[in-house]
Amino acid sequence: MKSIRFLFAFVLIGLAVGATPASAQKSKNVLNLFCWSEYVPQEVIDGFTKKTGIKVNVENYASNEAMLAKLNAGTNKYDLIQPSEYMIEGLIKAGKLEELNPANIPNTKNLDPKYTKMPHDPESKYSVPWMVGSVGIVVNTAKIKDPIKTYKDVFSGKYKKRVEILDDHREIVSWALTSQGIPVNDITPENLEKAKAVLKDWLPQVKVYDSDSPKTAFYNGDVDVGIVWSGEAALMYKKNKKFTYTLPEDGAHQFIDSLAIPKGAPHKESAEKFINYILEPEVSLKISKEFPYTNPNIEARKLLTKAELENPASYPPGEPKLDTFRDIGKASADIDKVILDLKGK
């Protein structure tokens, strides 16, 4: 998961996905993949084409909501999308995903059962996990010696204008809720007011908002502490162990980014072949090497090095408190309003 901005409410799901253009149906040896930017290694795409003869056309998006808007724009040219857990849940409710044919995806046997049949897709009928991640605290320990274990520690005021956070409205609100013991999916007007009161103090302390490449500001020395994606933190830790990663003691978000097939996809069989391909252990390993999130593929994890498995951002130790986001419908627009008001936009 990269940036998630709630500029499009879930009411968009209710819009009809349009007819498939004839041009998209001309060849069976095609796959139109709509995925997050910087999340699918080119080596994996090339390997799939070499093995199957299927050409992969790649289009990227920067948020789940942008992806949803494109799906609902009037043409359905996509065969495979890469939504996060709450988006999958909403698309399933709206009848906008194809059921997967298990016979075409035998490599699902390689998946860790821990990441299948989850609340967003209870029977694993519509989605297959791509990567799992968390959102936690990165500290440049060469600059900050104090222990930072909670969201309140990050926003204590001691690091004003040395803080970086994700430019992600729901994430930001979830931190404020969690710091007060409120479940991240309990989005009510009353709870949003409580979150807003906290964020009035927190957000003026932020120097950088970045969901695409949070590591850059740390590498440049612009910030010393931040709340970022675990995959970005894993790359930072690998580069220099002064960048530590901690999951907040009060609780953190665990996201599940998956592959799913939009309703009416012109090349469903090609999409299922791709899903099965990326579940091959050696292929899944290549994804982990380039994007070191938590790999839900047990057989691929067996091929990781000891150092990779001990990266605390990729595979956090202990038993941290983690929650996935659920579909909250129109409340996403209320979250947007809170953050945009605080930012003065």
N, C-alpha and C positions, 0 to 999 in steps of 0.2 A: 504494500500500500504506500502510495506517495501522498500527494496533497488531496485533501477532501474538503471542498468548500461547499457549504449548503446554500448555494445560490439558486438551486433548482429544487423545489419541494417535491415530495414523493407523489404529489398529485399527477406528475408527469407520467407515472407508470400507467395511469388510467387511459392515456392516449393510445390510439391504435397504432401498432407497427404496420407500416404500409406494405404494399405488394413488392415482391422481389422483381427487380428489373431483369428483362430477358437476357441482357448482356452478361449478368452475373451467373446465368445458368448454362452458358455455352459449353463449358468444359468441366468434366468431373475431376480433372487433375489440378484443382485450384483450392486454396484455403484462404479465406479472408479473415485475418486475425486482428481483432481490435483489443489492444492491451495497454497496460501502464507503460509509460516511457521508462527506459532503462531498467527493464525487468525480465526481458527474454533475450538470452545471449544469441548473437548472430550465428555462432557456431552450432547452436541447437537447431535453428531454423535451416541452416545449410545442410546439416546432417539429416534432417527429416526429408528434405527435397531429394537428397542423394539416395536415400533408402527407398522412398516411395514414388518418386517422380512427380510428386505434388508440389506445385509452385505455391509459395506462401506470400501473400500480399499483406504487409503489416501497416496498420494505422494505430497511432498512439493517442492516449488521452491522459489528462493530468488529474482527473477526479472522477469518482463514481458518478457524480451528478452530470458531468459533461458527457460521459459515456451514455447515460440514460437519455439525455436530451437528443443525442445523435440517433439512438435506437428509435426514438419516437418522432423523428423528423420527417417521416413519410416514405422512406425507402428502407428495406431490410436487406442490405447487401452483406451483412456480417455472418460468418459461420461460427465464430468462437469469440467469446468475451472473457474478461478476467475480473469479475466483480469481487468486492469484499463481502463479508458475511451478512451484514444488515441489508445490503443491496440485493443479494441473492434471495433473502427472505421476502423482500418486497416484490421482486419479480415473480417468485413462485406464487405468492398470493394473487397476483394480477394475471396469472396464466401466461406469462411472457417467456417461459423457458421450455425447451423440448426435454422430454424424459430421455435419459441416456440408455443405450442398449448395452447391458453388462457383457453380453457375448462378444461385443466389439472392443471391450476394454478389460481384458483378463489381467492386465498388470495392476489393477486396483488391489490385488492380493499383496502388493508390496507396501501398501499404506499402513501407517500406524493407526490402529482402531481408535486411539485417543482423539484423532482428528476427523473421524467419519461419524455419520449419524448425529451431527451436532444440532443444536436448537434451530439454526437457520435452514437446515435441510435434514429433518429427522430421519429420513429413510435413505439418504444419499442417492436420491433418484435423479437429481438435476445438476449436481456439481461434484467436482473432484478437486481436492486441495492442491494448490500450486506451491505456496510457501506460507509459513506461519511466522508471525512476528509479535513484537511487543513494543510498547512506547515507554521509555524510561529516561533516567537522568544521566547525562554525561558530564563529567567534571575533569577539567585540566588540573591534575593534582600538582603540577609544577607551579601553579599559580594559587590554587586554593587548598589549604591544609585542613580546613574544618570538615567534619563529617557531614555529608548532605544525604539524608535518607528519606525525606518527605517533600511534597510539593511546597509546604510552608517553608522548609529550609531553603529551597531554591529562591523563593520570593520573600526572604527575610528582610530585604532592604540593603543587605551588606554588599550585594553584587549588582546594584542598580546600573543599568546600561552596559552590563557585561553578560547579559542573559540572552540566549537564543531559544526560541520555541518554534514548534511547527505552526505553519499558517493554516490551521485546521480548526474550524469553529467548534465542531462537536468535541474534538479532543480537548480543546481549551476549557470548554464548559465542564467536561467530565472531570478534569483535575480539580476544579473548584468544588464540584459536588462531592467527589471522593474525600477531599480534605475535611468535609463536614459530616462524613459518614452517610452520605446519601447515595443510593445505588445509581450507577451511571445511566441506566435506562429509565429511571423514574423522572421523566421530563414533564413536569407540571408547571403552570404559571408561578405557583408559589416557590417551587424549587429553583426555577430560573431566576427569580428575584434574589434568592439567597446566593446563587452563583454570581450574579451581577454585582452584588455588594462586595464579594471577595475580589472579583476581577478588577474592580475600580482601583484597588490598591496594587494588584499584581501587574497589570498590563503596562503602566507607565515605567516599570522597571526593565521592560524588554528593549533590547537594542536591535535584534534581527528576528524577522519572521521568515522561515524558510522550510518548506516541505519537500522541495526537489533535491537539494544537496546540502543538508545541514552541516556536513563535515567541513565544507569550504570555509565558513566563518571561523571555525576552530583552528583549521590549518593556517589561516591568515593571521591568527592572533587577535581577532576582533572581539571574541567572546571567550569566557572561561567556564561557563556552566550553561547547560541547556536541557531541554526535553525533546527527544528525537526518536526516530524509528530505530529499531534494534539493528537492522541491517547496516545502516549508516554507522551506528556505534561500533559494530563489529569490524568494519573497515578501518575505523579510527584506531581501535585497540590493536589491530593487526599492524598498523603503521607505527604506532608508538604507544606503549603501555601506560604512558602518563595519562591517557584518556580512559578513564574508568567508566563503567556502565553499571548502574544500580536500578533495580525496580523499586519504586516507592513503597515504603512499608505500609502506607495506607491503602494501596491497591493500584493496579495498572490495567491498561487495555491490552488484550491479546486479540490480534486480528488474524483472520483466515482469508487469504486471497485464493480464489479458486478459478477453475475453468468451467464455463457453462456455455450451452448452445442456445442462442435466441430462437424463439418460436418462428418457424418458417425459414430457417437458415437454408440457403440454396445448396450447401455441400455438407450435410450432416455427417455423412460417412467419412469424409476427409477430416472433419473435426474430431470424430471419435478415434480415428487413426492417430491424429496428433496427440490427443490426450493419452492414448496407450503408449505412444513413443516416449513422451516425457517422463513416464513412470518407469521406464527401463532404468535400472540402477546407475549405469554408467552415464546415461544422459542426464538424469536428475543430479548426479554428482557435478556435472558441468555447470548447472544452474547454481548450485551451492557455492562453487568456487568463485563465481563472478558476483553473486548476490548472496552473501552469507547470512541469510535468515535461518530460522529453524526449519529443517527439511522434514516434511511429514512422511517421507519415504524411508522406511526402516532399512531396506536393503541398501539404499544409497548412503545412509548414515554409517553403515559398516565400512564404507570405503573412505570415509573422512580420516584425516590424520588426527593424532592425539591433540595437537595444538588447536586444530579447528574445533574439535569437540569440547575443548576446554576454554574456548572463547566465551566469556560470560555474557556477551550480548547475543550470540547465536544460540547458546544453550545455557540459560540462566540457572545457577545452582539453587538448591533448596526447593522449597515449595511456596513460591510467591503467590500472592492473591491476584488472580487474573480474571477479568470479565470480558466477554465479547459484547459488541454492540448489537442491539436488536433493531428491527424496523420500527421507527417511531412516527411514521407517516408525516402528517402536516406539521408536527412539532419541530421538524427540521428548520422550517422557515422562522419559527420563534427563536431558535438558537441563533440563526443568522442575524436576526434583529438585535439581539443582546450584544453580540460581538461588534457588529457594525456601528451600533450606537456608541459603544465604548471607544472604538477607534476614531469616532467622529466622522464616519463616512456616510 
